[in-house]
Amino acid sequence: MTAKRALGASGITTVPLMLGGNVFGWTADEAASFAVLDRFVERGGTLIDTADVYSAWAPGHRGGESETVIGAWLRRSGARVQVATKVGKLAVDGKDGLRPEVIAKACDASLKRLGVERIDLYFAHADDANVPLADTMGAFDALVKAGKVGAVGASNYSAERLGEALAASDGDGLARFSVLQPEYNLLSRGEYEGALQALCVAENIGVVPYFGLASGYLSGKYRTAADLAKSARGQKAGGYMKGRGPEVLAAMDAVAAETGAGLPAIALAWLAAKPGITAPIASATSAEQLDDVMASLDLSLTPEQMARLDDALN
């Protein structure tokens, strides 16, 4: 059994992998989504990530599709898991961002779609410079006090703005961000490494990075231009073919040959071993694909292998 880690000061513990729900109701229909969620629980997973805006970008979708699928699965399965969702990118009454009234209404809508009385972890999906941080944190604090939210987190915040948000909470005695969700993977390292990483370690903020597989590129299935047609996310993965992408894959291939592990497991095990990281997020559209990413829970990379993977981007 993989040991669980404390997710900062949120009160949540999790194995070092969080299941991404961005594909549910989009590239994974309800049946496929249920199969992935069932397997995740079977393998010991307990923490699921989604957002109210998933998958508003798809033709005919309005947002809330992922939450609706997860809610239906929760009712059918009776599984005891914890769910994180996000606010800020889906318009409420024609307004998005982090205005207090948007946060309050969006939370109620997410609770209804998920069919739960409390959201375990509620993220600000992106920083909103147009709203005073004290107002945003006050709105989150009200949800915590009302019992609608267990803990709050920040996604896509800079070190400076995250520090200011923490100061605003501490100064007014409000609930503070206890979790950060940044973009971070073997090919995208500048956002997290450095000041943001140092702040999270110093403030005991749990970190659950997204795009751990770089839109699937680090799975190894996109090695040529012809491979990009393999999935709906292929075009985004194509951007990683430029620059050091092939060199990073070559380093991963070498580690795969040494360990017998697949590339998805290697990418996620590297993330899970980095300072400050609690659990990388990964999504899957089938139970078999989920097995590939959950194999990271049984993989420990040596310091020498970690160093080689680090250096492949340089």
FISEFI-699680 format. One record per residue (C-alpha): x negated, y, z negated; residue number from 1; residue in one letter. Coordinates in steps of 0.02 Angstrom, whole numbers, plus 50000, padded with zeros to 5 digits. Last residue first. Layout:
// FISEFI-699680
+-------+-------+-------+-----+----+
:     X :     Y :     Z :   i : aa :
+-------+-------+-------+-----+----+
:     X :     Y :     Z : NUM :  a :
...
+-------+-------+-------+-----+----+
// end
This chain:
// FISEFI-699680
+-------+-------+-------+-----+----+
:     X :     Y :     Z :   i : aa :
+-------+-------+-------+-----+----+
: 49024 : 51101 : 51012 : 314 :  n :
: 49188 : 51003 : 51021 : 313 :  l :
: 49102 : 50834 : 51008 : 312 :  a :
: 49012 : 50889 : 50849 : 311 :  d :
: 49159 : 50859 : 50734 : 310 :  d :
: 49190 : 50687 : 50809 : 309 :  l :
: 49008 : 50641 : 50783 : 308 :  r :
: 49013 : 50708 : 50605 : 307 :  a :
: 49168 : 50607 : 50562 : 306 :  m :
: 49085 : 50450 : 50632 : 305 :  q :
: 48931 : 50481 : 50526 : 304 :  e :
: 49035 : 50513 : 50370 : 303 :  p :
: 49122 : 50347 : 50401 : 302 :  t :
: 49302 : 50344 : 50459 : 301 :  l :
: 49432 : 50258 : 50350 : 300 :  s :
: 49577 : 50179 : 50444 : 299 :  l :
: 49727 : 50095 : 50362 : 298 :  d :
: 49839 : 50248 : 50359 : 297 :  l :
: 49786 : 50290 : 50538 : 296 :  s :
: 49879 : 50133 : 50595 : 295 :  a :
: 50034 : 50240 : 50567 : 294 :  m :
: 50000 : 50324 : 50734 : 293 :  v :
: 49998 : 50165 : 50838 : 292 :  d :
: 50143 : 50089 : 50739 : 291 :  d :
: 50246 : 50242 : 50783 : 290 :  l :
: 50218 : 50210 : 50967 : 289 :  q :
: 50286 : 50034 : 50944 : 288 :  e :
: 50438 : 50099 : 50850 : 287 :  a :
: 50475 : 50214 : 50996 : 286 :  s :
: 50481 : 50401 : 51032 : 285 :  t :
: 50345 : 50449 : 50909 : 284 :  a :
: 50299 : 50606 : 50813 : 283 :  s :
: 50143 : 50647 : 50713 : 282 :  a :
: 50116 : 50765 : 50567 : 281 :  i :
: 49951 : 50764 : 50473 : 280 :  p :
: 49960 : 50732 : 50286 : 279 :  a :
: 49873 : 50816 : 50139 : 278 :  t :
: 49735 : 50915 : 50222 : 277 :  i :
: 49634 : 51028 : 50109 : 276 :  g :
: 49464 : 50964 : 50164 : 275 :  p :
: 49470 : 50851 : 50317 : 274 :  k :
: 49497 : 50663 : 50294 : 273 :  a :
: 49679 : 50664 : 50350 : 272 :  a :
: 49629 : 50752 : 50511 : 271 :  l :
: 49499 : 50623 : 50558 : 270 :  w :
: 49622 : 50484 : 50516 : 269 :  a :
: 49748 : 50567 : 50632 : 268 :  l :
: 49632 : 50574 : 50782 : 267 :  a :
: 49567 : 50398 : 50750 : 266 :  i :
: 49741 : 50324 : 50732 : 265 :  a :
: 49797 : 50403 : 50895 : 264 :  p :
: 49637 : 50339 : 50982 : 263 :  l :
: 49667 : 50157 : 50938 : 262 :  g :
: 49562 : 50068 : 50807 : 261 :  a :
: 49439 : 49928 : 50844 : 260 :  g :
: 49315 : 50015 : 50731 : 259 :  t :
: 49156 : 50028 : 50834 : 258 :  e :
: 49237 : 50032 : 51006 : 257 :  a :
: 49366 : 50157 : 50943 : 256 :  a :
: 49226 : 50267 : 50876 : 255 :  v :
: 49147 : 50268 : 51049 : 254 :  a :
: 49314 : 50306 : 51132 : 253 :  d :
: 49338 : 50451 : 51010 : 252 :  m :
: 49171 : 50526 : 51063 : 251 :  a :
: 49222 : 50507 : 51246 : 250 :  a :
: 49391 : 50587 : 51209 : 249 :  l :
: 49303 : 50736 : 51131 : 248 :  v :
: 49191 : 50753 : 51284 : 247 :  e :
: 49342 : 50745 : 51400 : 246 :  p :
: 49430 : 50886 : 51305 : 245 :  g :
: 49278 : 51000 : 51295 : 244 :  r :
: 49335 : 51130 : 51421 : 243 :  g :
: 49480 : 51085 : 51533 : 242 :  k :
: 49577 : 50925 : 51511 : 241 :  m :
: 49659 : 51004 : 51358 : 240 :  y :
: 49777 : 51109 : 51465 : 239 :  g :
: 49848 : 50950 : 51539 : 238 :  g :
: 49925 : 50903 : 51372 : 237 :  a :
: 50050 : 51043 : 51398 : 236 :  k :
: 50096 : 50974 : 51569 : 235 :  q :
: 50118 : 50799 : 51499 : 234 :  g :
: 50247 : 50843 : 51368 : 233 :  r :
: 50395 : 50780 : 51469 : 232 :  a :
: 50304 : 50616 : 51497 : 231 :  s :
: 50196 : 50514 : 51615 : 230 :  k :
: 50185 : 50652 : 51746 : 229 :  a :
: 50022 : 50715 : 51671 : 228 :  l :
: 49932 : 50552 : 51711 : 227 :  d :
: 49901 : 50602 : 51892 : 226 :  a :
: 49794 : 50747 : 51832 : 225 :  a :
: 49678 : 50623 : 51750 : 224 :  t :
: 49642 : 50568 : 51571 : 223 :  r :
: 49813 : 50589 : 51492 : 222 :  y :
: 49847 : 50427 : 51397 : 221 :  k :
: 49701 : 50448 : 51277 : 220 :  g :
: 49808 : 50475 : 51122 : 219 :  s :
: 49711 : 50637 : 51100 : 218 :  l :
: 49808 : 50715 : 51244 : 217 :  y :
: 49976 : 50676 : 51163 : 216 :  g :
: 50027 : 50856 : 51133 : 215 :  s :
: 49861 : 50885 : 51043 : 214 :  a :
: 49873 : 50726 : 50939 : 213 :  l :
: 49882 : 50818 : 50773 : 212 :  g :
: 49998 : 50945 : 50854 : 211 :  f :
: 50056 : 50991 : 50678 : 210 :  y :
: 49954 : 51008 : 50520 : 209 :  p :
: 50026 : 50965 : 50348 : 208 :  v :
: 49926 : 51064 : 50219 : 207 :  v :
: 49964 : 51065 : 50033 : 206 :  g :
: 49926 : 51230 : 49948 : 205 :  i :
: 49821 : 51215 : 49791 : 204 :  n :
: 49775 : 51401 : 49793 : 203 :  e :
: 49586 : 51378 : 49815 : 202 :  a :
: 49604 : 51236 : 49941 : 201 :  v :
: 49735 : 51330 : 50041 : 200 :  c :
: 49633 : 51490 : 50039 : 199 :  l :
: 49475 : 51402 : 50098 : 198 :  a :
: 49568 : 51318 : 50242 : 197 :  q :
: 49643 : 51483 : 50297 : 196 :  l :
: 49476 : 51573 : 50289 : 195 :  a :
: 49377 : 51445 : 50388 : 194 :  g :
: 49455 : 51301 : 50482 : 193 :  e :
: 49642 : 51322 : 50511 : 192 :  y :
: 49667 : 51429 : 50666 : 191 :  e :
: 49498 : 51389 : 50745 : 190 :  g :
: 49516 : 51201 : 50753 : 189 :  r :
: 49615 : 51158 : 50908 : 188 :  s :
: 49526 : 51014 : 50997 : 187 :  l :
: 49508 : 50889 : 50855 : 186 :  l :
: 49675 : 50943 : 50784 : 185 :  n :
: 49756 : 51087 : 50691 : 184 :  y :
: 49910 : 51194 : 50717 : 183 :  e :
: 49962 : 51256 : 50546 : 182 :  p :
: 50095 : 51195 : 50422 : 181 :  q :
: 50060 : 51264 : 50249 : 180 :  l :
: 50135 : 51204 : 50085 : 179 :  v :
: 50161 : 51283 : 49913 : 178 :  s :
: 50233 : 51449 : 49971 : 177 :  f :
: 50288 : 51541 : 49816 : 176 :  r :
: 50452 : 51548 : 49720 : 175 :  a :
: 50470 : 51722 : 49650 : 174 :  l :
: 50398 : 51804 : 49493 : 173 :  g :
: 50390 : 51975 : 49576 : 172 :  d :
: 50200 : 51995 : 49581 : 171 :  g :
: 50170 : 51809 : 49607 : 170 :  d :
: 50286 : 51801 : 49756 : 169 :  s :
: 50214 : 51957 : 49838 : 168 :  a :
: 50037 : 51897 : 49804 : 167 :  a :
: 50074 : 51729 : 49885 : 166 :  l :
: 50147 : 51817 : 50036 : 165 :  a :
: 49995 : 51930 : 50049 : 164 :  e :
: 49878 : 51779 : 50046 : 163 :  g :
: 49982 : 51695 : 50182 : 162 :  l :
: 49974 : 51854 : 50284 : 161 :  r :
: 49784 : 51866 : 50273 : 160 :  e :
: 49754 : 51681 : 50302 : 159 :  a :
: 49864 : 51686 : 50456 : 158 :  s :
: 50036 : 51607 : 50451 : 157 :  y :
: 50096 : 51479 : 50580 : 156 :  n :
: 50207 : 51381 : 50461 : 155 :  s :
: 50241 : 51429 : 50281 : 154 :  a :
: 50315 : 51323 : 50143 : 153 :  g :
: 50454 : 51321 : 50015 : 152 :  v :
: 50502 : 51196 : 49881 : 151 :  a :
: 50661 : 51110 : 49822 : 150 :  g :
: 50792 : 51202 : 49923 : 149 :  v :
: 50982 : 51216 : 49898 : 148 :  k :
: 50968 : 51214 : 49708 : 147 :  g :
: 51032 : 51393 : 49693 : 146 :  a :
: 50867 : 51446 : 49613 : 145 :  k :
: 50771 : 51374 : 49760 : 144 :  v :
: 50885 : 51462 : 49884 : 143 :  l :
: 50867 : 51627 : 49792 : 142 :  a :
: 50678 : 51608 : 49793 : 141 :  d :
: 50680 : 51587 : 49982 : 140 :  f :
: 50776 : 51750 : 50002 : 139 :  a :
: 50660 : 51839 : 49881 : 138 :  g :
: 50510 : 51773 : 49977 : 137 :  m :
: 50577 : 51852 : 50136 : 136 :  t :
: 50619 : 52016 : 50051 : 135 :  d :
: 50450 : 52026 : 49964 : 134 :  a :
: 50365 : 51989 : 50129 : 133 :  l :
: 50443 : 52143 : 50206 : 132 :  p :
: 50530 : 52097 : 50370 : 131 :  v :
: 50464 : 52152 : 50540 : 130 :  n :
: 50301 : 52054 : 50522 : 129 :  a :
: 50396 : 51890 : 50536 : 128 :  d :
: 50278 : 51743 : 50511 : 127 :  d :
: 50332 : 51581 : 50593 : 126 :  a :
: 50437 : 51431 : 50548 : 125 :  h :
: 50465 : 51489 : 50369 : 124 :  a :
: 50473 : 51315 : 50296 : 123 :  f :
: 50598 : 51229 : 50181 : 122 :  y :
: 50543 : 51074 : 50085 : 121 :  l :
: 50662 : 50955 : 49996 : 120 :  d :
: 50819 : 51025 : 50077 : 119 :  i :
: 50958 : 50999 : 49951 : 118 :  r :
: 51140 : 50944 : 49958 : 117 :  e :
: 51115 : 50834 : 50110 : 116 :  v :
: 51215 : 50802 : 50269 : 115 :  g :
: 51070 : 50849 : 50381 : 114 :  l :
: 51182 : 50953 : 50494 : 113 :  r :
: 51270 : 51034 : 50345 : 112 :  k :
: 51109 : 51071 : 50251 : 111 :  l :
: 51036 : 51146 : 50409 : 110 :  s :
: 51186 : 51263 : 50432 : 109 :  a :
: 51177 : 51318 : 50249 : 108 :  d :
: 50992 : 51353 : 50267 : 107 :  c :
: 51020 : 51453 : 50427 : 106 :  a :
: 51149 : 51562 : 50339 : 105 :  k :
: 51033 : 51607 : 50194 : 104 :  a :
: 50877 : 51629 : 50301 : 103 :  i :
: 50967 : 51741 : 50425 : 102 :  v :
: 51038 : 51849 : 50285 : 101 :  e :
: 50865 : 51868 : 50208 : 100 :  p :
: 50787 : 51923 : 50373 :  99 :  r :
: 50656 : 51796 : 50424 :  98 :  l :
: 50662 : 51789 : 50613 :  97 :  g :
: 50817 : 51762 : 50720 :  96 :  d :
: 50971 : 51866 : 50751 :  95 :  k :
: 51120 : 51836 : 50867 :  94 :  g :
: 51234 : 51773 : 50730 :  93 :  d :
: 51095 : 51652 : 50683 :  92 :  v :
: 50957 : 51636 : 50812 :  91 :  a :
: 50840 : 51487 : 50801 :  90 :  l :
: 50657 : 51529 : 50774 :  89 :  k :
: 50657 : 51580 : 50591 :  88 :  g :
: 50699 : 51429 : 50484 :  87 :  v :
: 50615 : 51262 : 50457 :  86 :  k :
: 50650 : 51084 : 50399 :  85 :  t :
: 50570 : 50964 : 50277 :  84 :  a :
: 50655 : 50801 : 50229 :  83 :  v :
: 50618 : 50681 : 50088 :  82 :  q :
: 50661 : 50497 : 50100 :  81 :  v :
: 50774 : 50377 : 50008 :  80 :  r :
: 50859 : 50282 : 50147 :  79 :  a :
: 51049 : 50263 : 50145 :  78 :  g :
: 51030 : 50197 : 50321 :  77 :  s :
: 51189 : 50256 : 50405 :  76 :  r :
: 51207 : 50422 : 50316 :  75 :  r :
: 51022 : 50461 : 50329 :  74 :  l :
: 51024 : 50413 : 50513 :  73 :  w :
: 51168 : 50531 : 50551 :  72 :  a :
: 51077 : 50671 : 50460 :  71 :  g :
: 50916 : 50636 : 50555 :  70 :  i :
: 51011 : 50644 : 50720 :  69 :  v :
: 51095 : 50808 : 50672 :  68 :  t :
: 50931 : 50884 : 50612 :  67 :  e :
: 50851 : 50842 : 50780 :  66 :  s :
: 50994 : 50917 : 50881 :  65 :  e :
: 51002 : 51077 : 50778 :  64 :  g :
: 50962 : 51187 : 50926 :  63 :  g :
: 51078 : 51237 : 51068 :  62 :  r :
: 51042 : 51102 : 51197 :  61 :  h :
: 51109 : 51099 : 51375 :  60 :  g :
: 50936 : 51106 : 51453 :  59 :  p :
: 50801 : 51075 : 51321 :  58 :  a :
: 50724 : 51226 : 51233 :  57 :  w :
: 50849 : 51218 : 51089 :  56 :  a :
: 50772 : 51055 : 51029 :  55 :  s :
: 50731 : 51074 : 50884 :  54 :  y :
: 50768 : 51254 : 50827 :  53 :  v :
: 50834 : 51199 : 50657 :  52 :  d :
: 50667 : 51119 : 50617 :  51 :  a :
: 50602 : 50943 : 50578 :  50 :  t :
: 50476 : 50855 : 50468 :  49 :  d :
: 50503 : 50687 : 50382 :  48 :  i :
: 50422 : 50627 : 50220 :  47 :  l :
: 50440 : 50450 : 50149 :  46 :  t :
: 50334 : 50331 : 50251 :  45 :  g :
: 50303 : 50157 : 50180 :  44 :  g :
: 50294 : 50054 : 50341 :  43 :  r :
: 50476 : 50003 : 50329 :  42 :  e :
: 50523 : 50187 : 50308 :  41 :  v :
: 50434 : 50235 : 50469 :  40 :  f :
: 50507 : 50082 : 50557 :  39 :  r :
: 50685 : 50137 : 50518 :  38 :  d :
: 50649 : 50315 : 50573 :  37 :  l :
: 50576 : 50256 : 50739 :  36 :  v :
: 50722 : 50139 : 50772 :  35 :  a :
: 50847 : 50276 : 50725 :  34 :  f :
: 50763 : 50394 : 50848 :  33 :  s :
: 50772 : 50265 : 50988 :  32 :  a :
: 50958 : 50239 : 50957 :  31 :  a :
: 50994 : 50426 : 50942 :  30 :  e :
: 50899 : 50474 : 51099 :  29 :  d :
: 50712 : 50505 : 51097 :  28 :  a :
: 50650 : 50635 : 51220 :  27 :  t :
: 50770 : 50763 : 51145 :  26 :  w :
: 50887 : 50707 : 51007 :  25 :  g :
: 50738 : 50665 : 50899 :  24 :  f :
: 50576 : 50722 : 50983 :  23 :  v :
: 50538 : 50864 : 50860 :  22 :  n :
: 50559 : 50748 : 50711 :  21 :  g :
: 50377 : 50734 : 50660 :  20 :  g :
: 50341 : 50598 : 50533 :  19 :  l :
: 50218 : 50649 : 50398 :  18 :  m :
: 50061 : 50545 : 50375 :  17 :  l :
: 49939 : 50538 : 50229 :  16 :  p :
: 50065 : 50449 : 50116 :  15 :  v :
: 50174 : 50574 : 50026 :  14 :  t :
: 50202 : 50659 : 49860 :  13 :  t :
: 50317 : 50808 : 49834 :  12 :  i :
: 50313 : 50920 : 49680 :  11 :  g :
: 50275 : 51068 : 49792 :  10 :  s :
: 50112 : 51113 : 49702 :   9 :  a :
: 50003 : 51048 : 49844 :   8 :  g :
: 50078 : 50897 : 49929 :   7 :  l :
: 50017 : 50767 : 49804 :   6 :  a :
: 49943 : 50617 : 49893 :   5 :  r :
: 50012 : 50441 : 49906 :   4 :  k :
: 49904 : 50286 : 49906 :   3 :  a :
: 49927 : 50168 : 50053 :   2 :  t :
: 50000 : 50000 : 50000 :   1 :  m :
+-------+-------+-------+-----+----+
// end
